Structure formats: structure tokens, C-alpha cells
Amino acid sequence: MINLASKQRNLIILSLLLCGLGAFQISYAQPAYRSGAVVEPGYEGWRPNDDGSFSFIFGYMNENWEERPDIPVGDNNYFSPGDADRGQPTYFQPRRNRFTFEVVVPSDWGDRELVWTLNHNGLERRAYATLATDYLVDNMVIASETGSLGAGTSSPESRSNIPPVLTIQGDAGTSNQVRNLPLGDGLELVSLLEDDGLPAPRRATLTRTASTFKEQMMRPPRRVTVGKTNGLFLSWHKYRGPGNVDFDPPQVKSWEDTRTSANSPWGPLWVPPSLPDDGLHKVMVSFDAPGIYILRARADDGGLFHDQYVTVNVEP
């Protein structure tokens, strides 16, 4: 009887494992969209500010791998109640973009909701922001959610990390500079990037060889959360604007591209770029249509980030 019970128990365990594997295979086989899918707004959480106000933090998931829609502020991209324009993006990069922007609300906000609505490809989605205590965000949450840390882990190094400091040169270092540019001309942007050196890139990241690349490519994933390579970088991209924007040199991706050799910190073989000795990062920007553009620069050390913006008036 004992042996029979043991066999029955083993069969049940085996059955559960097979069911779990089947569920994993079904989940893994979910379709990936090049275009035509929804853009989901996301509420990441909130954090208090020194003046007593609060910052609601939003991101999004563009389920498309190739489609990068422009959704102007209006009937298809708005906040409520109050001002429809709260500084949200109107240009949406592919896939998951976490902690994209913040909306400051007053100290007496209370238990009200702030709602971000997006409608794309005929599919309307909403994100609801509140001051619920379980949505409180700190630096450790950001580092964990973006993949710098494993799920539920920390270290003295990660706890002492502070965000990098990004200063765009010109206009007295204001946080949102304005440039005027005739269409057809290029614009050089120079940024000073400073950091505390934390979190330090893993030694294996900096000493990869052809053989270790191949070994890692064949190694199965070991994390249940998104993984990200720690290392300091600066990345520019279009945040708003009517036309296409080209950056030279090509920028490290600030969205979670998990494919190999995708120039993305979330790609398994990514290596942090070399940093200029003087800390000054230069990029040439060109535009293919007149209009008002907002460019965002994100300085990222792997765990934490600092954003700055430049408004460019491209004249016909």
C-alpha cells in the first residue's frame, strides 16, 4: 500500500509538472505583433516630493515590435480630470517602457484618481493613478522593476546608488531647453554625464570574449524577472513631434528590447559603451519635417536614471 501511495503521489507530481510545462509553452507561444496591436498606458506608482506634493509615475506597453505610433494629445491621448496634457509622450517606442514620465499632484490630492487614456488601432485603454500605499515607489523598486536587481533582492551597493546627473550644455543648463533650427540643418547636442559609479558593471560583462558570448547565447534564462546589464549610458529619442528624427551615432535603446545584439541593456550580450574622458556626450540630430519636437535624453546607470528634455522648433 505504501508503494502504491508513493507511485500515485509521483504520478500526481508528474502530472502537475507537465501541466505547468504546457501552460509555460502556451504562454511562451503568445503571438508577437509587428503592428496593429494596442498601446497600454501603465501606472508605475507614486513618490513624495520635498515640498509635500506627490509624483505619479507612468509608463506604457506598446505591444508592437515595429509600429511606433504618433498619438497627439487630444481625443486619443489625454488625462482626466483637469488638463488633458500632463507632459505625456505622443511618440511611442516599441514594447515595455517603464517609468517614462511623472505628473506632479498637490499635497491635498487625497484619494482621487488621475486617469491616462490612450486609444490606438481602435483599442482604448486606461491607467488609473492613486496614492494607494502599495504603489509607493523608491529607488529600490525602480532598480528591481527595470531589471537591475533580481526579484526581491538588494545589496549595500544597490541601496547606496544614486541616479546619474545629466546636464545638457547651453541655455544655462535649464531642464527643458529650446532650440530653433531650419529644416535640413543638423543640430549638435552636447551633454555632461556624471555618476557615482554604482552599480558597478559585473566583471564578466566587461571581459566578454567570442567564446563567452557563444556560451551565454546557449545558456537558458535564470531569472523570473526582466534582466538588465548594469552600466552607464546616455540615450536620446523622440518624445513628441510630427516627423522622423535621426540620431548620429545610433543611440542605445531605452526600451526593453530583449533580443540578442539589439544595442539594448536588456539584450543578453549587451556591453556598456565606452565613456568620453571629459564626460561630454555629443550627438547630431536631424529632422525630416518641420514642426515642434521634444527630445528626451535618459542617463541610465542600469539601476536608476535621470531625464532631460530639449524642445526643437524646426522651421520650414
C-alpha positions in Angstrom: 0.0 0.0 0.0 2.9 2.4 0.8 4.5 1.8 -2.6 1.1 2.3 -4.3 0.5 5.5 -2.5 4.1 6.6 -3.4 3.5 5.8 -7.0 0.2 7.7 -7.0 1.9 10.7 -5.4 4.7 10.6 -8.0 2.1 10.4 -10.8 0.3 13.4 -9.4 3.5 15.4 -9.2 4.5 14.4 -12.7 1.0 15.4 -14.0 1.3 18.8 -12.3 4.8 19.4 -13.8 3.5 18.5 -17.2 0.6 20.8 -16.8 2.9 23.6 -15.7 5.2 23.0 -18.7 2.2 23.0 -21.0 1.0 26.3 -19.5 4.5 27.7 -19.9 4.6 26.7 -23.6 1.2 28.2 -24.2 2.2 31.4 -22.5 5.6 31.5 -24.4 3.8 30.9 -27.7 1.6 34.0 -27.3 1.7 36.0 -30.7 4.1 38.8 -31.1 2.8 41.7 -33.1 4.8 43.8 -35.6 1.9 46.3 -35.9 -1.8 46.7 -35.3 -1.8 45.9 -31.6 -2.7 48.0 -28.6 -0.7 50.6 -26.7 -1.3 50.1 -23.0 -0.8 53.0 -20.6 0.6 51.9 -17.3 0.7 53.4 -13.8 4.0 52.5 -12.1 3.4 54.1 -8.7 4.0 57.3 -6.8 6.6 59.0 -4.6 6.5 62.0 -2.3 8.3 65.3 -3.1 10.2 67.5 -0.7 7.5 70.3 -1.0 4.7 68.0 0.1 3.4 67.3 -3.4 3.4 63.8 -5.0 4.6 62.5 -8.3 2.5 59.9 -10.2 4.8 57.9 -12.4 3.6 56.4 -15.7 5.0 54.1 -18.4 3.4 52.1 -21.2 3.5 48.8 -23.1 3.4 49.1 -26.9 2.6 45.5 -27.8 4.1 46.1 -31.3 7.7 45.3 -32.2 7.9 47.7 -35.2 4.9 50.1 -35.1 5.9 53.3 -33.4 2.7 55.4 -33.4 2.4 59.1 -33.0 -0.7 59.8 -30.9 -1.1 63.6 -30.4 -2.7 64.9 -27.2 -6.4 65.0 -27.8 -9.3 62.6 -28.0 -6.9 59.6 -28.3 -4.3 60.6 -25.7 -5.4 62.6 -22.7 -5.6 62.9 -18.9 -8.6 63.4 -16.7 -9.8 65.1 -14.7 -8.2 68.5 -15.4 -5.6 69.3 -18.1 -5.6 66.7 -20.9 -1.9 67.5 -21.4 0.3 66.4 -18.5 3.5 66.0 -20.3 2.9 62.5 -21.6 4.6 61.2 -24.7 2.9 61.4 -28.1 5.5 59.2 -29.8 5.5 55.6 -28.5 8.6 53.3 -28.8 8.1 49.6 -29.1 7.4 47.2 -26.2 7.7 48.0 -22.5 8.8 51.5 -21.5 8.9 51.8 -17.7 8.9 54.9 -15.6 8.6 57.1 -18.7 7.3 60.4 -17.1 5.9 61.9 -13.9 2.8 64.0 -13.2 3.0 66.2 -10.0 -0.2 66.5 -8.0 -0.7 68.7 -4.9 -0.3 67.7 -1.3 -4.1 67.7 -0.8 -4.7 65.2 -3.6 -6.3 62.7 -1.2 -8.0 59.6 -2.6 -8.8 61.0 -6.0 -7.8 59.2 -9.3 -5.9 60.6 -12.2 -6.6 58.7 -15.4 -4.5 58.4 -18.5 -6.4 57.3 -21.6 -4.9 56.0 -24.9 -6.7 54.9 -27.9 -4.8 53.3 -30.7 -5.8 50.9 -33.5 -9.4 51.3 -32.3 -8.5 49.9 -28.8 -8.9 52.2 -25.8 -7.0 51.6 -22.6 -6.7 53.5 -19.3 -4.3 53.7 -16.4 -5.6 54.8 -13.0 -3.2 56.6 -10.6 -3.9 56.9 -6.9 -2.0 57.4 -3.7 -2.6 53.8 -2.6 0.1 52.8 -0.2 1.0 49.6 -2.1 2.0 51.8 -5.1 4.7 53.7 -3.2 7.9 53.7 -5.3 11.5 54.2 -4.2 14.9 53.7 -5.8 15.0 50.0 -4.9 11.6 49.5 -6.5 12.8 51.2 -9.7 16.0 49.2 -9.8 14.2 46.0 -9.3 11.4 46.7 -11.8 13.7 47.7 -14.5 15.8 44.5 -14.1 19.0 45.8 -12.5 18.3 43.6 -9.5 16.8 40.2 -9.2 13.2 39.9 -7.9 13.2 40.8 -4.2 17.0 41.2 -3.9 19.2 44.1 -2.8 22.8 44.8 -1.8 24.6 47.5 0.1 25.8 48.8 -3.3 22.4 49.0 -4.8 20.9 50.6 -1.7 23.6 53.4 -1.8 23.2 54.0 -5.5 22.0 57.5 -6.5 20.8 58.5 -10.0 23.3 59.8 -12.5 23.3 63.6 -13.2 22.7 64.8 -16.8 23.3 68.4 -17.8 22.6 69.5 -21.4 25.1 72.2 -22.4 23.7 75.6 -23.3 20.9 77.9 -22.1 22.4 77.9 -18.5 21.6 74.2 -18.0 17.8 74.6 -17.9 15.9 71.4 -17.6 13.9 72.0 -20.8 15.9 73.9 -23.4 14.6 75.4 -26.6 16.5 75.3 -29.9 15.5 76.8 -33.3 16.6 75.0 -36.5 15.9 75.4 -40.2 14.7 72.2 -41.8 17.7 70.4 -43.4 20.2 71.6 -40.9 21.7 69.3 -38.3 21.7 70.0 -34.6 24.5 69.0 -32.3 23.5 68.3 -28.7 26.3 68.1 -26.0 25.5 66.6 -22.6 27.6 66.3 -19.5 27.0 62.9 -17.8 28.2 62.4 -14.2 27.7 59.3 -12.0 28.8 57.8 -8.7 30.0 54.6 -10.4 27.2 52.4 -8.9 26.1 49.8 -9.6 29.4 48.7 -11.0 29.2 46.5 -14.2 29.9 42.9 -13.5 33.4 41.9 -14.4 32.0 39.2 -16.7 30.2 41.9 -18.7 33.4 43.9 -19.4 35.6 40.9 -20.2 33.4 39.0 -22.6 35.1 37.2 -25.5 33.8 35.4 -28.5 33.7 32.1 -26.6 31.9 33.6 -23.6 29.4 35.3 -26.0 28.6 31.9 -27.5 28.4 30.2 -24.1 25.9 32.8 -22.9 23.8 32.5 -26.0 23.3 28.8 -25.3 22.6 29.3 -21.6 18.9 29.2 -20.6 17.4 32.2 -18.7 18.0 32.1 -15.0 15.7 35.0 -13.9 12.0 35.2 -13.4 12.0 39.0 -14.0 13.4 41.0 -16.8 17.2 41.2 -16.8 19.3 44.3 -17.4 23.0 44.8 -17.7 24.3 47.4 -15.3 26.4 50.1 -17.0 26.3 53.8 -17.5 24.9 55.1 -20.8 23.1 58.1 -22.3 20.2 57.6 -24.8 18.3 60.2 -26.8 15.0 59.6 -28.6 12.0 61.5 -29.9 9.4 62.1 -27.3 7.0 64.3 -29.3 7.0 65.6 -32.9 5.4 65.3 -36.3 8.2 63.7 -38.3 11.1 61.3 -38.1 14.2 62.1 -36.1 17.6 60.6 -36.8 20.4 60.4 -34.2 24.1 60.0 -35.1 25.6 57.9 -33.7 22.7 55.5 -33.2 21.5 55.5 -29.6 21.4 52.7 -27.0 17.8 51.6 -26.7 15.9 52.9 -23.7 13.1 50.4 -24.3 13.2 46.8 -23.3 14.4 45.1 -26.4 15.4 41.6 -25.1 16.8 40.3 -28.4 20.4 39.4 -28.8 22.7 42.1 -30.2 19.9 44.7 -30.2 22.0 47.5 -28.7 19.8 47.3 -25.6 20.8 46.8 -21.9 18.0 44.2 -21.8 19.7 42.2 -24.5 21.7 39.2 -23.2 25.0 40.2 -24.8 25.0 44.0 -24.4 28.2 45.7 -23.2 28.1 49.3 -21.8 29.6 51.8 -24.3 32.9 53.5 -23.7 32.5 56.8 -22.0 34.3 60.0 -23.1 37.2 61.1 -20.9 35.7 64.6 -20.3 32.1 63.2 -19.7 30.7 65.2 -22.6 28.5 63.1 -24.9 27.8 64.5 -28.4 25.1 63.6 -30.8 24.0 65.0 -34.2 20.2 65.2 -34.7 18.3 65.7 -38.0 14.6 66.1 -38.8 12.7 65.2 -42.0 9.7 67.5 -41.4 9.0 71.0 -39.9 7.2 71.3 -36.6 7.8 71.4 -32.8 9.7 68.4 -31.4 10.5 67.4 -27.9 13.6 65.2 -27.5 14.2 63.2 -24.3 17.7 62.3 -23.0 17.8 59.5 -20.4 21.0 59.0 -18.4 20.9 55.4 -17.0 23.4 53.6 -14.8 21.5 50.3 -15.0 19.6 50.8 -11.8 18.5 54.5 -11.8 18.1 57.2 -14.3 17.8 61.0 -14.9 15.8 62.5 -17.8 16.3 65.9 -19.5 14.4 67.4 -22.4 15.1 69.7 -25.4 12.4 71.4 -27.4 13.3 72.0 -31.1 11.4 74.3 -33.4 12.2 73.0 -36.9 11.3 75.8 -39.3 10.3 75.2 -43.0 
